[in-house]
Amino acid sequence: MAGASRIIAASRARSARSPSSSCPLTMSSLFPSADPFADPFTLELQRIRGLIEVNQLRQAAQALNEAQKNAPTDARVPLLGMRLAERANNPNAAIQAARKALKLEPNWHVAQIELALLLSKQQQGDEAMQLAMQALAATPHEIKVMVGAINVALFSERYEQTRTWAEEGIRRFPQDAGIQLFLARFLAMQGEYSDARTHYEAVHARMPRQPEALKGLVSCALNEHDNEQARHWADRLLGLYPQDEDARYWHALAHGQTPLTQPAQVVTSIFDGYAPAFDAHLVNSLQYRVPRRVAEILNAKHPDRRFNLLDLGCGTGQVGAYLGRIEGHMIGVDLSEKMIEQAARLGLYSRFHRVNVLDALRDTPADHYEAITCTDVLIYVGDLTPVIPNALRILKPGGHFVFSCERAGEDEPDLVLREASNRYAHKASAVERLCRAAGFDEVVIEDLPMLRMEGGAPLPGFLVTARKPLAA
Ligand SMILES: C[S@@+](CC[C@H](N)C(=O)[O-])C[C@H]1O[C@@H](n2cnc3c(N)ncnc32)[C@H](O)[C@@H]1O
């Protein structure tokens, strides 16, 4: 592949893989904030909450047991139990604890919303929505409840209600730009660029330096093929943030150039928000099965389970989860802190590095791993020119690089930035050529007619298993 010269030149707007990958609204916790003048029991609950936040779960559990004995009817105790169970990656126990809190205080909006959020992430949308409605009806002037309800609708994939509540939120809380920014992003993700633009413009009018609004305006204009507007907003963005990688990316797109890779900020802005719902959404709703297939391949290559694995773009750790414990190190690399947090809960990875896979590949010493995986990640990384030779270098002789790509047609350029999804697709023959040119001696390309569902249709891709020669 001739690198950039073969890359399709196009202006592309950002949109995510599907509406539900829209980042949720950030919600400061509904739990009452720390109050130094609170009564001693409340102070103790605040201390326990602090322990949970810093992952001292054993101490938190002991303290909670004590609290439960002292105040068996205080609904705040089981609600903290819910937080603890969530941290321990036990959604069923978390739901049980939230139900207990709600039983003790049936009209407590905090417990209603917290339970609703949990249920919405576990695909129990009907009950989640009911609870969110109850909480909203009872507490219409509490912005955190509004934000919680919007997130419940989003996680439950009730997109009309998400929009309705977000619009309602803007009316009820006009001083809060966060809801309007969320709605703009949400509408853009849904392809409603004109409406999204109106909301981005409103945020921009109030906060002219707000970078997300400016990026959103570039994105919407590009999607509407309004190149002049796109250039206008992109110039303003880059003028304000000349050093910002993201601003440069949008500027390049607006000026008709094709960036070789997605900036870190674009990736983290998608995945930090997506992390809590990622597994349920991708595996259950979108039928994503690539990590399972990769685990099968690695298990067949290493029946003794003795190998060291570098999982590039590990996300929530699905490759690790399907592999189970191995007799070697499993190292996860990902840009998204929130995705790593989910993966860490599995307790299978030896460590994580929150860096770009390009940096990880460049900085890892030679002959280090028996296996490298990279599933559903190169669609964001784009140009494989720096990826494949480095993967070969850091593999041990006989080691395997297993990675998936979205398929570009053989009549398309080697690398295509898809307009609708803003993800890169690769041409299989070009990827094979790159692998062989780098020195991989066995390159198996498995056709995957369905990487996952997208917009109700299967998204085609392929899986590459490339072997480093046994002897140099
Ligand atoms: C669709 S998820 C796939 C996660 C996991 N590999 C799987 O198959 O379930 C893509 C992940 O790649 C990460 N990612 C994308 N581009 C990256 C980059 N350049 N460097 C590090 N991580 C990246 C994202 O943060 C996200 O966690």
PDBQT file of the ligand as one rigid body, heavy atoms in Angstrom, charges set to zero:
ROOT
HETATM    1  C1  LIG A 501     -14.822  -1.225  19.471  1.00  0.00    +0.000 C 
HETATM    2  S1  LIG A 501     -13.793  -1.249  20.829  1.00  0.00    +0.000 S 
HETATM    3  C2  LIG A 501     -13.117  -2.906  20.766  1.00  0.00    +0.000 C 
HETATM    4  C3  LIG A 501     -12.636  -3.363  22.118  1.00  0.00    +0.000 C 
HETATM    5  C4  LIG A 501     -12.124  -4.791  22.135  1.00  0.00    +0.000 C 
HETATM    6  N1  LIG A 501     -10.934  -4.955  21.370  1.00  0.00    +0.000 N 
HETATM    7  C5  LIG A 501     -13.209  -5.723  21.658  1.00  0.00    +0.000 C 
HETATM    8  O1  LIG A 501     -13.051  -6.328  20.600  1.00  0.00    +0.000 OA
HETATM    9  O2  LIG A 501     -14.228  -5.838  22.358  1.00  0.00    +0.000 OA
HETATM   10  C6  LIG A 501     -12.428  -0.280  20.290  1.00  0.00    +0.000 C 
HETATM   11  C7  LIG A 501     -11.455   0.040  21.418  1.00  0.00    +0.000 C 
HETATM   12  O3  LIG A 501     -10.245   0.501  20.837  1.00  0.00    +0.000 OA
HETATM   13  C8  LIG A 501      -9.805   1.619  21.558  1.00  0.00    +0.000 C 
HETATM   14  N2  LIG A 501      -8.997   2.413  20.633  1.00  0.00    +0.000 N 
HETATM   15  C9  LIG A 501      -9.364   2.911  19.429  1.00  0.00    +0.000 A 
HETATM   16  N3  LIG A 501      -8.327   3.535  18.847  1.00  0.00    +0.000 NA
HETATM   17  C10 LIG A 501      -7.269   3.407  19.685  1.00  0.00    +0.000 A 
HETATM   18  C11 LIG A 501      -5.935   3.821  19.653  1.00  0.00    +0.000 A 
HETATM   19  N4  LIG A 501      -5.434   4.504  18.613  1.00  0.00    +0.000 N 
HETATM   20  N5  LIG A 501      -5.126   3.522  20.695  1.00  0.00    +0.000 NA
HETATM   21  C12 LIG A 501      -5.612   2.841  21.772  1.00  0.00    +0.000 A 
HETATM   22  N6  LIG A 501      -6.885   2.412  21.855  1.00  0.00    +0.000 NA
HETATM   23  C13 LIG A 501      -7.707   2.696  20.832  1.00  0.00    +0.000 A 
HETATM   24  C14 LIG A 501     -11.078   2.285  22.030  1.00  0.00    +0.000 C 
HETATM   25  O4  LIG A 501     -10.836   3.108  23.144  1.00  0.00    +0.000 OA
HETATM   26  C15 LIG A 501     -11.950   1.097  22.350  1.00  0.00    +0.000 C 
HETATM   27  O5  LIG A 501     -11.799   0.670  23.670  1.00  0.00    +0.000 OA
ENDROOT
TORSDOF 0
